[in-house]
């Protein structure tokens, strides 16, 4: 078994921000990226997070990472300070403490408690596996509003407080211009009108039979008492006040990438093969990642990428980073040197973006340390 070590790639890439007539550019800003890779010591265990890390979250102090593995029904607890596995804890597959048969999302709530969201069951558990409380995340638990029909909730959810959740709406029939607040204790929901969701209509790809619909996504990121909403299709962002439903629209003009995907695909196809071909037309264009809020630096980071054409591996890409301040001024952007891979799972810790990496079936993270100077 390999020992825990730090792989230093030993370069710092500098980029000078260009002055322009765009208000979104911070004149004279200088962005530096220091890159290294850290390997997690599995302590003689088979670390499932090395293979995939889809259902995970960091604790509030960001010194622990909780990763839930669907196949083994176990919670892996990683120490991100000393780069090692602390423990693997088996959760119940049936009985009163059972988790969903297909967990979709994990949220760390602090005090050794986590929320696990699944298709047929969502609830709060201790990190020891004890079921504490059901979380009402099934539409059948709520009175059906007249404005929407045959809907589900997205797994991109945000806790506004201990008893209120903000999420989006899924439907196989329509793209509804709403977000939804779930009042968990009362099992009541309220709709927030959000017209920009209808912009996804132009990118919709639908298979007639079996029924499959792709509409891209709107991602949610909480900072303070506000919600930042973005899409993988657009170089735009919206700031939502979830209390009154008001939002502001922010546009940006990149000097390095396109500012939106373009259409030109067939919106209606007859089979899965055609669906894959039309999806490829969108996936080969710019892909905007979710925004990351760095609470310590008071900065937003966003990764975007172009897949490299004519490659045997679809995982190769040119990757770019954009940095924004609290007011959503774009401070700088640059292509990340020395990193040419579609960024999979990632998060922010200690002023760095940590990107999941599998090195010889061992769990590792590529870290991009972000620095800005005047």
N, C-alpha and C positions, 0 to 999 in steps of 0.2 A: 504494500500500500504506500502511496506517495506521501511524503511529509508535507505539511503545510508550508507554503513558501509564497513569496511575492515575486512575480515576473515583471521586471521593470523594462519597458520598451525604450526607455531612455531618449525621449525626444520631447521637446516643447515646440508646438507649432504656433506661430504668431500670425495675426491678421490685423491689419490696420483698417479701421472703419473709414469709409469714404464719405466726405462731406457732399451733400447734395441738397436739392431744393425740397426733398421729402421731409416732412416733419417727423416721420417715424425714425429717422436716422439720427444718432447721437454723434455730432461732429467730433472727430478726434478720438472716439472710443477705440480701445485696443482689446481684442479678445485673445486670450491664450488658452490652450488646451494641453494639459499634461495627461498622458495616457499610461496606464499600467494594467496589469492583470493579477488578480489574487485568486489563489486556489483554496477551496474549503476542505479542511481535514475531515474525512468521514468517520474517523475513529473505528476503523475496521468494520464498518457497516456498509451495506449497499445503499447509497444515498439516491433516492428516487428523484429528488429535485434536480439531479444532474441530467436526467432524461427529459423532463419537462417541468415547468414551474408556472402553471396556468392559474392555480387557485392558491393565492398567497397574499400576504400583507406584512408590513413592518409594524412593530409595536410603537406606541406614541413616542418613546425615547429613541427609536430607530437603531437600537443596539441588538434587537432580535428580529429574525425573520421567521414567520410561520408559513410553512408550505404543506398543503394537504394533498396527499396522493390518492387518486380515485381507485386505483387498482388494489392497493394494499389497505385502503381505508385507514390510513395512519397520518398523524400530524408530525412533521419534522420541524424541530426547533433549532435554528442556526444562530450561533453567536457571531455577529458581524464585526465585533471588536477584535476578537482573537481568531476569527476565521476558522471556526470548527463547528461540527455537529454537537449539540448538547444532548438531544434525546429524540427518539422516535416513539410516539405514543399511539397505540392502537385504539381506534374508536369503534363503537358498537355498530354492527350492520343491521341489527333488529332489536326489538324491545323498546323500552321507554327512552333510552339514551341514543337511539339510532340516528344516524345522519341520513340525508337524502341519498338515494341510490346513484345520483349523478350530481355531485356538488359543482356549482358554477362559479361561486364567488366566496371569498373569505375576507372579513373585515375585522381587524384587531380593535377592540374596544377599550383596552387597558385593563388593569387589575386582573390579569390572567384570564380574561374573557374574550371570546371571539364569536362573531356571527358567521354562520355557514348557510349560504343560500343554495337551494336546490330546486329541482322541478316540482317535487311533490311535498317537500318539507323544508322550511327555513326556520332557524332559531338561534338562540344564544347558548353557547356551551362554555364550560371552563376548558382551559387548555389540557386538563386531565381527561376530558371526554364526557363530563357530566352535563346532561341537558338541563338548562335552567328555565328557558322561556321561549315560547313560540313567537315568531315574527310573521305577521300577516302579509305575505308577498304573493298570494294567489288572488287573481281577479275574482274568483268565486266567493271570496270572503267579503266583498264589497258590493254595495248597491250599484247596479250597472247604470252609468250615465246615459242620457239620451243621445249625446253627441257622438259616441263611439260604440262600436259593436264588435264582437268576436276578437277581443284584444288580449294581449299579455303584457307583462312588465319586462323591460330590459334588465339585464343583470348589471348594468352600469348604474349603481344606486349610490346616493349620498345621504348620510345621516345629517339632517339639519339640526336636530337636537335628539334627546334620548327617545322621543316618541314620534318623531316625524321624519319621513324619508322622502327624498326627491328622486324621481326616476323618469324614464321615457316609456313610450307605448309601442308595442309591436302588434302588427296585424298582417295577415296574409291577403287581405283585401284592399286596404287603403293605407295611405300615409297621412296620419292625423296630425294637424298642426298644434299639438298640445304636449306639454310636460304634465306630470301628475305628482301631487303631494299626497302621501299616504299618512293618515293620522292613525297610528297603529293601535292605540288604546281604544279609540272609538270605532275602529274599523270603518272609517269614512275616508273618502278621497275627494280632492278638489283639483280641478283642471286649471292649468296655467296656459293661456293662449300664447303660442310661440310660432308665428308664421314662417320663420326661416326654414323650418323642417320641410316645408313644401318644396324647397329648392332641390331636395333629393329626388323629386319626381323625374327630373330630366336624365338622371343616371340609372333609373330603375331597369333591371333586367328580370324578365318573368318567363318561366317555363310553363307551358300550358298543362302538361301532364308528364310526371307527377308535379303537383303545384309547388314551385320553388320561386321565391322572390328575393332578389338582392337589391338593397337600397342604400348601402353604405351605412354610415353611422354618425351620430352626434355624440361626442365625448363630454363628460362632465368632470370638472375639477373644482374643488372647494378651496377658497382662501378667505380667511376671516368669515364674514357673514354673507359673502357673495359667491356666486357660481360662475365659472368660466365655461362656456360651451363652444366647442369647435367641431370640425368635420374633417374626415380624411380626404375630402374632395376639394376643399377651399383653403386659401391662405387668409382666412378671416377668423374673427373671434367675436363672441357676444358675452357681455357681462350682465348677469341676471340678478336682480334682487328678488329672492324667493318669497319675501314677505308680501310684496305688492304686485309681483309679476312684471314689473317694468324692466326693460333691458336696453342696452346700448350696443351699437354695431361698430366694430373696429376693422378697418381694412388695411392691408399692408402690401407693399410692392417690393418683391424680392429682386435683387440684382443678380441672383445666382440660379434661381429656379423659376419655373412657370408659377403662376399664382392661382391656378385652378386646373383640374382635369377638364378635358374637352369631351364633347359628345361625339356621335358618329357611329355608335354601336347600334345593334338592333335591340329595341326594348322588349320585343316578344319573340320567343323562340319555341321550337316544338319538342326539343329533347335535350338531354344533359350534355351531349357533345357540343351542340350549338351554344349552350349556356357557357361552357368552358371557353369556347372561342371568343365569345363576346366579353366575358370576364377578363380575358387576357388583354383585350384592347384597353381596358381601364387600368389593369394592374401594371402595364408597361409605362404608364404615365407617372407623373409625380405623385407620391403618396405622403400625405401629411400625418405625422404621428400625434398622439395626445400630448397636451400641454402638461408640464410638470412644475409644480409650485415648490420652490426652495424657501422654506419658511425662515431659515437662518440668514440667507443672503438677500431675502426679499426680491427674488428674481424668478421669472418664468423661463423655462427651457423647452424647446420643441425640436424633435428630430424629424427630418423628412428625407426621402431617398428616391432615387431612380434605380430600378433593377437594371443590371447590365445586359444589353441585348446579345443574342447569339452565344449564350453560355450554356454549357451542359447543366450547370447548377443554377437553379432559380434563386439561390440564396445570396448571390453576389450583387452588390449594389454600390453606387456612390451615395454617401450619407452626408447630410448637411445639418448644421445646428443653427438655430436662431435664438437669441437671448432678448428678453423683454423686461422692462421694469414694472413696478406696481401699477403705473398708469397705462400700461401696455404700449409704451414707446419701444420700438424695436431698436435696441442698442447696437447690435451687430449680428452678422451672420457669416458663416464660412463653411466650406467643405471640410470634413474631418479627415486629415491626412492619416494614412496608414491603417484605416479601418474601411474595409470594403465588403460588408456583409449586411443583409437585411436585419436591422435590429429587432430582436424578438421581444422578450419580456424585459422590462427595465424599470428602474425607480431612482429617486434622488436621495442621497444621504451625504452629509458632510460636504456640501458644495460640489458634489460629483454625481454624474449619471452612472449608475451601475447597470451593465447590460449582461444578461444571463448568457453563459457560455458553457459548452460541454467540451472538455479536453480529455480525450481518451477515457470517456465515460466517468470522468470526475467533474464535480460541480466547480465552476469558476465564474468570475465576473470580470469583464473588461470595464475599467473605470475611466471616465473622462472627467478630469478635474477642471472646472471652469473658473477662469479669472478674468476680470474686467478692470482695466486701468484707464484713467482719463487721458 
